[in-house]
Amino acid sequence: MLSVVSASFLRMPTRLSNVVVDAADPAALARFWAGLLGWQVSYVDDDEAVVTAPPDDGWEFNLVFVLVTDPKVVKNRVHIDVASAAPDHQAAQVTHALSLGAARVDIGQRNVPWVVMGDPEGNEFCVLDPRPEYAATGAVAAVVVDALDPLRLAEFWSAATGWPVVETTEWTASLRSPIARGPWLEFIRTEHPHTVKNRVHLDVAPYLDDDHWAEVTRMLELGARKVDVGQHSVPWEVMADPEWNEFCVLTPRSGLKWFD
């Protein structure tokens, strides 16, 4: 499998397009995250809301909130880490989040230097302590994915995104954009397998001149599978990575805007 991943990485025909969050109230949740991160709500309708980062943050994809009626029942397997520049800034970030409607949550983290919180719909996120590796990421330090096998899953997502694996430990594997800007994509070891549809997932998209179904096939060769989450007839393909985390392969598009 490593040889397949390596060969696919050289092509880099797909890249991250969105981080998608299921929401009972997409507009309200988008306003929360825009307020927390200092970003902009760039689109809202009855079923979807989009939050876009300032260009200087280096964020290459959007936060998209989509209407879903199913309630949240387990800890999310994908979450966002918010960056801080100093201890006082971390405390201010926590206070700001609370003022917007977040809450502190206990997921068994015990004595850690970061603060675990939940947004107004209970989606977990962390306000990190200051760390050198996140000094230039902008408001979001990382998108974090629970993984039974962090390195194996990081290799799959490296092939799917074109982001190299730049750091590994016994418990983690981290990807970074080749331009070394914006957030990290990190895989953290867990003992708990995927059991229900994720409320937070990633979208990837081929470039404009690439073939959508060829990229779907490439994902299958890398260890993904097609899944049915009730999507009916849609132009994108809903898939799951080797640990059953759902993701979408969007249609080819020229840029990073969600509406291409």
Backbone hydrogen bonds in HBPLUS format (Angstrom, degrees):
<---DONOR---> <-ACCEPTOR-->    atom                        ^
c    i                          cat <-CA-CA->   ^        H-A-AA   ^      H-
h    n   atom  resd res      DA  || num        DHA   H-A  angle D-A-AA Bond
n    s   type  num  typ     dist DA aas  dist angle  dist       angle   num
A0005-VAL N   A0001-MET O   2.97 MM   4  6.28 163.8  2.00 158.2 162.0     1
A0006-SER N   A0002-LEU O   2.90 MM   4  6.10 164.0  1.93 151.7 156.0     2
A0007-ALA N   A0003-SER O   3.04 MM   4  6.16 163.2  2.07 146.2 150.2     3
A0008-SER N   A0004-VAL O   2.98 MM   4  6.14 159.4  2.03 150.2 156.2     4
A0009-PHE N   A0005-VAL O   2.84 MM   4  6.00 152.4  1.92 151.2 159.1     5
A0010-LEU N   A0006-SER O   3.35 MM   4  6.60 148.2  2.46 143.7 149.7     6
A0011-ARG N   A0008-SER O   3.04 MM   3  5.43 140.0  2.20 106.8 117.6     7
A0012-MET N   A0008-SER O   3.41 MM   4  6.78 157.4  2.46 153.7 158.6     8
A0207-TYR N   A0013-PRO O   3.25 MM 194  6.26 134.0  2.47 163.7 169.6     9
A0015-ARG N   A0205-ALA O   3.10 MM 190  5.65 147.6  2.21 135.7 142.0    10
A0205-ALA N   A0015-ARG O   2.98 MM 190  5.65 152.0  2.06 150.3 157.7    11
A0017-SER N   A0203-ASP O   2.85 MM 186  5.38 167.0  1.86 145.3 142.6    12
A0062-ASN N   A0017-SER O   3.26 MM  45  6.69 152.7  2.34 141.3 137.3    13
A0203-ASP N   A0018-ASN O   2.95 MM 185  4.99 156.8  2.00 146.9 144.9    14
A0019-VAL N   A0062-ASN O   2.82 MM  43  6.21 154.6  1.88 165.3 173.5    15
A0064-VAL N   A0019-VAL O   2.89 MM  45  6.14 165.1  1.91 152.8 156.3    16
A0020-VAL N   A0201-HIS O   2.75 MM 181  5.26 168.9  1.76 166.7 167.9    17
A0201-HIS N   A0020-VAL O   2.86 MM 181  5.26 155.6  1.92 146.4 154.6    18
A0021-VAL N   A0064-VAL O   2.76 MM  43  6.17 158.4  1.80 161.3 168.5    19
A0066-VAL N   A0021-VAL O   2.99 MM  45  6.28 156.0  2.05 149.0 156.5    20
A0022-ASP N   A0199-ARG O   2.73 MM 177  5.03 166.6  1.75 154.9 159.1    21
A0023-ALA N   A0066-VAL O   2.80 MM  43  5.67 141.1  1.95 167.3 162.7    22
A0068-VAL N   A0023-ALA O   2.97 MM  45  5.51 153.8  2.04 135.5 139.0    23
A0029-LEU N   A0025-ASP O   3.02 MM   4  6.22 166.8  2.04 163.4 167.6    24
A0030-ALA N   A0026-PRO O   2.86 MM   4  5.96 154.0  1.93 149.7 157.1    25
A0031-ARG N   A0027-ALA O   3.00 MM   4  6.26 154.4  2.07 145.7 152.4    26
A0032-PHE N   A0028-ALA O   3.04 MM   4  6.37 152.1  2.12 144.8 152.2    27
A0033-TRP N   A0029-LEU O   3.07 MM   4  6.37 169.2  2.08 153.5 154.3    28
A0034-ALA N   A0030-ALA O   2.86 MM   4  6.00 159.4  1.90 153.1 159.5    29
A0035-GLY N   A0031-ARG O   2.93 MM   4  5.98 158.8  1.98 144.3 150.3    30
A0036-LEU N   A0032-PHE O   2.84 MM   4  6.09 153.9  1.91 151.1 159.3    31
A0037-LEU N   A0033-TRP O   2.98 MM   4  5.99 165.9  2.00 148.1 151.2    32
A0038-GLY N   A0034-ALA O   2.83 MM   4  5.50 131.3  2.07 139.7 150.9    33
A0039-TRP N   A0034-ALA O   2.99 MM   5  4.53 135.3  2.20 127.5 135.1    34
A0040-GLN N   A0052-THR O   3.08 MM  12  5.36 173.5  2.09 153.3 155.4    35
A0052-THR N   A0040-GLN O   2.81 MM  12  5.36 161.3  1.85 158.1 160.5    36
A0042-SER N   A0050-VAL O   2.83 MM   8  5.64 143.9  1.96 143.7 155.0    37
A0050-VAL N   A0043-TYR O   2.88 MM   7  5.10 156.2  1.93 143.8 146.9    38
A0045-ASP N   A0048-GLU O   2.85 MM   3  5.44 152.5  1.92 165.3 168.3    39
A0067-LEU N   A0047-ASP O   2.86 MM  20  4.93 154.0  1.93 144.3 142.8    40
A0049-ALA N   A0065-PHE O   2.88 MM  16  5.14 143.1  2.02 143.5 153.1    41
A0065-PHE N   A0049-ALA O   2.78 MM  16  5.14 172.5  1.78 162.1 164.7    42
A0051-VAL N   A0063-LEU O   2.79 MM  12  5.08 166.8  1.81 158.4 162.1    43
A0063-LEU N   A0051-VAL O   3.08 MM  12  5.08 172.9  2.08 156.8 157.2    44
A0057-ASP N   A0054-PRO O   3.00 MM   3  5.63 157.5  2.05 120.6 127.1    45
A0058-GLY N   A0055-PRO O   3.26 MM   3  5.94 161.6  2.30 117.7 122.2    46
A0146-ASP N   A0077-ARG O   2.76 MM  69  5.10 163.2  1.79 154.2 159.7    47
A0079-HIS N   A0144-VAL O   2.88 MM  65  5.30 155.9  1.94 147.5 155.7    48
A0144-VAL N   A0079-HIS O   2.78 MM  65  5.30 171.3  1.78 165.9 167.5    49
A0126-CYS N   A0080-ILE O   3.15 MM  46  6.66 154.9  2.21 146.6 154.3    50
A0081-ASP N   A0142-ALA O   2.86 MM  61  5.14 167.5  1.87 158.7 158.1    51
A0141-ALA N   A0081-ASP O   2.84 MM  60  5.45 143.5  1.97 140.5 150.5    52
A0142-ALA N   A0081-ASP O   3.45 MM  61  5.14 160.8  2.49 127.7 130.7    53
A0082-VAL N   A0126-CYS O   2.67 MM  44  5.97 174.1  1.67 174.0 174.0    54
A0128-LEU N   A0082-VAL O   2.91 MM  46  5.96 164.0  1.94 164.2 166.7    55
A0083-ALA N   A0139-ALA O   2.97 MM  56  5.50 167.4  1.98 141.0 144.9    56
A0089-HIS N   A0086-ALA O   2.96 MM   3  5.03 116.9  2.37  99.2 115.5    57
A0090-GLN N   A0086-ALA O   2.86 MM   4  6.20 154.8  1.93 158.8 166.7    58
A0091-ALA N   A0087-PRO O   3.07 MM   4  6.36 162.9  2.10 150.7 154.1    59
A0092-ALA N   A0088-ASP O   2.94 MM   4  6.17 151.4  2.03 141.4 149.9    60
A0093-GLN N   A0089-HIS O   2.81 MM   4  6.05 149.6  1.90 148.4 156.9    61
A0094-VAL N   A0090-GLN O   3.02 MM   4  6.35 154.7  2.09 149.9 156.0    62
A0095-THR N   A0091-ALA O   3.02 MM   4  6.27 163.8  2.04 148.8 153.0    63
A0096-HIS N   A0092-ALA O   2.86 MM   4  6.01 157.7  1.91 147.0 153.5    64
A0097-ALA N   A0093-GLN O   2.90 MM   4  6.10 159.4  1.94 147.1 152.6    65
A0098-LEU N   A0094-VAL O   2.98 MM   4  6.23 161.8  2.01 152.8 157.4    66
A0099-SER N   A0095-THR O   3.01 MM   4  6.24 152.1  2.09 144.9 152.6    67
A0100-LEU N   A0096-HIS O   3.14 MM   4  6.42 131.4  2.38 141.6 154.0    68
A0100-LEU N   A0097-ALA O   3.09 MM   3  5.17 136.0  2.30  98.2 110.4    69
A0102-ALA N   A0097-ALA O   2.98 MM   5  5.34 162.3  2.01 144.6 140.1    70
A0101-GLY N   A0098-LEU O   3.14 MM   3  5.26 155.4  2.20 103.0 110.6    71
A0103-ALA N   A0118-GLY O   3.00 MM  15  5.33 147.0  2.11 145.0 154.7    72
A0118-GLY N   A0103-ALA O   2.74 MM  15  5.33 146.4  1.85 154.3 164.2    73
A0105-VAL N   A0116-VAL O   3.13 MM  11  5.84 167.9  2.15 128.9 130.5    74
A0115-VAL N   A0127-VAL O   3.02 MM  12  5.14 164.9  2.04 138.4 142.8    75
A0127-VAL N   A0115-VAL O   2.86 MM  12  5.14 160.8  1.90 148.4 154.0    76
A0117-MET N   A0125-PHE O   2.79 MM   8  5.36 170.7  1.80 174.4 174.7    77
A0125-PHE N   A0117-MET O   2.85 MM   8  5.36 150.0  1.94 142.6 144.6    78
A0119-ASP N   A0123-ASN O   2.91 MM   4  5.27 155.8  1.97 133.2 138.1    79
A0122-GLY N   A0119-ASP O   2.77 MM   3  5.07 165.7  1.79 125.3 126.6    80
A0134-TYR N   A0131-ARG O   3.06 MM   3  5.62 153.8  2.14 116.9 124.6    81
A0135-ALA N   A0132-PRO O   3.12 MM   3  5.18 168.7  2.13 113.4 114.8    82
A0137-THR N   A0134-TYR O   3.39 MM   3  5.34 172.5  2.40 110.5 109.7    83
A0184-TRP N   A0141-ALA O   2.97 MM  43  6.35 160.9  2.01 138.5 139.4    84
A0143-VAL N   A0184-TRP O   2.86 MM  41  6.27 153.9  1.93 155.4 160.8    85
A0186-GLU N   A0143-VAL O   2.90 MM  43  6.21 163.0  1.93 156.1 161.9    86
A0145-VAL N   A0186-GLU O   2.77 MM  41  6.14 156.9  1.83 156.9 164.7    87
A0188-ILE N   A0145-VAL O   2.94 MM  43  6.21 156.6  1.99 149.7 157.2    88
A0147-ALA N   A0188-ILE O   2.82 MM  41  5.66 146.9  1.93 152.9 149.2    89
A0190-THR N   A0147-ALA O   2.85 MM  43  5.53 141.2  2.00 133.8 137.2    90
A0153-LEU N   A0149-ASP O   3.04 MM   4  6.23 167.6  2.05 164.5 168.4    91
A0154-ALA N   A0150-PRO O   2.83 MM   4  5.92 153.7  1.90 147.3 155.5    92
A0155-GLU N   A0151-LEU O   2.91 MM   4  6.13 153.0  1.99 151.0 157.4    93
A0156-PHE N   A0152-ARG O   3.18 MM   4  6.51 154.5  2.25 144.1 150.3    94
A0157-TRP N   A0153-LEU O   3.02 MM   4  6.31 167.3  2.03 153.2 155.9    95
A0158-SER N   A0154-ALA O   2.78 MM   4  5.90 139.1  1.94 143.7 155.6    96
A0159-ALA N   A0155-GLU O   3.18 MM   4  6.40 154.7  2.25 143.4 148.2    97
A0160-ALA N   A0156-PHE O   3.03 MM   4  6.35 142.7  2.18 140.6 152.0    98
A0161-THR N   A0157-TRP O   2.92 MM   4  5.89 142.6  2.06 140.9 148.3    99
A0162-GLY N   A0158-SER O   2.86 MM   4  5.41 148.7  1.96 141.7 148.5   100
A0176-ARG N   A0164-PRO O   3.34 MM  12  6.24 148.0  2.45 159.0 166.8   101
A0166-VAL N   A0174-SER O   2.89 MM   8  6.01 151.8  1.97 156.4 165.6   102
A0174-SER N   A0167-GLU O   2.81 MM   7  5.21 160.9  1.84 162.7 165.1   103
A0169-THR N   A0172-THR O   2.89 MM   3  5.07 164.5  1.91 141.8 140.6   104
A0189-ARG N   A0171-TRP O   2.84 MM  18  5.13 156.4  1.90 162.6 163.5   105
A0173-ALA N   A0187-PHE O   3.01 MM  14  5.23 139.3  2.18 141.5 150.7   106
A0187-PHE N   A0173-ALA O   2.85 MM  14  5.23 156.9  1.90 155.3 163.0   107
A0175-LEU N   A0185-LEU O   2.72 MM  10  4.99 165.1  1.74 150.7 156.0   108
A0185-LEU N   A0175-LEU O   3.02 MM  10  4.99 165.5  2.04 134.9 138.8   109
A0180-ALA N   A0177-SER O   2.79 MM   3  5.17 162.6  1.82 118.9 124.2   110
A0248-CYS N   A0202-LEU O   3.24 MM  46  6.80 149.9  2.34 141.9 150.8   111
A0204-VAL N   A0248-CYS O   2.88 MM  44  6.24 167.1  1.90 172.5 176.7   112
A0250-LEU N   A0204-VAL O   2.77 MM  46  6.09 164.5  1.79 167.7 166.0   113
A0253-ARG N   A0206-PRO O   3.11 MM  47  6.52 153.3  2.18 145.3 147.3   114
A0210-ASP N   A0207-TYR O   2.96 MM   3  5.48 164.8  1.99 122.0 126.7   115
A0215-GLU N   A0211-ASP O   3.11 MM   4  6.41 148.5  2.21 147.8 155.9   116
A0215-GLU N   A0212-HIS O   3.07 MM   3  5.27 121.9  2.42  97.7 111.9   117
A0216-VAL N   A0212-HIS O   3.00 MM   4  6.41 146.8  2.12 145.4 155.5   118
A0217-THR N   A0213-TRP O   2.99 MM   4  6.15 158.7  2.04 140.9 146.3   119
A0218-ARG N   A0214-ALA O   2.93 MM   4  6.21 148.0  2.04 138.6 147.8   120
A0219-MET N   A0215-GLU O   2.99 MM   4  6.25 153.4  2.06 144.7 150.8   121
A0220-LEU N   A0216-VAL O   3.06 MM   4  6.42 152.7  2.13 147.1 154.6   122
A0221-GLU N   A0217-THR O   2.96 MM   4  6.29 153.9  2.03 150.2 157.2   123
A0222-LEU N   A0218-ARG O   3.06 MM   4  6.33 134.9  2.28 141.0 153.0   124
A0222-LEU N   A0219-MET O   3.13 MM   3  5.05 129.6  2.39  93.0 106.6   125
A0224-ALA N   A0219-MET O   2.95 MM   5  5.41 161.2  1.99 149.0 143.8   126
A0223-GLY N   A0220-LEU O   3.10 MM   3  5.27 156.4  2.16 104.2 111.6   127
A0225-ARG N   A0240-ALA O   3.00 MM  15  5.39 143.5  2.14 143.6 154.1   128
A0240-ALA N   A0225-ARG O   2.78 MM  15  5.39 141.2  1.93 152.7 164.0   129
A0227-VAL N   A0238-VAL O   3.14 MM  11  5.89 168.9  2.15 133.3 134.0   130
A0237-GLU N   A0249-VAL O   3.11 MM  12  5.19 166.4  2.13 139.4 141.6   131
A0249-VAL N   A0237-GLU O   2.90 MM  12  5.19 161.2  1.94 150.3 155.9   132
A0239-MET N   A0247-PHE O   2.78 MM   8  5.35 175.1  1.78 174.7 173.5   133
A0247-PHE N   A0239-MET O   2.79 MM   8  5.35 152.3  1.87 140.3 142.0   134
A0241-ASP N   A0245-ASN O   2.88 MM   4  5.30 156.9  1.93 138.3 141.2   135
A0244-TRP N   A0241-ASP O   2.82 MM   3  5.11 157.2  1.87 129.3 127.1   136
A0260-ASP N   A0257-LYS O   3.23 MM   3  5.72 171.0  2.24 119.8 120.0   137
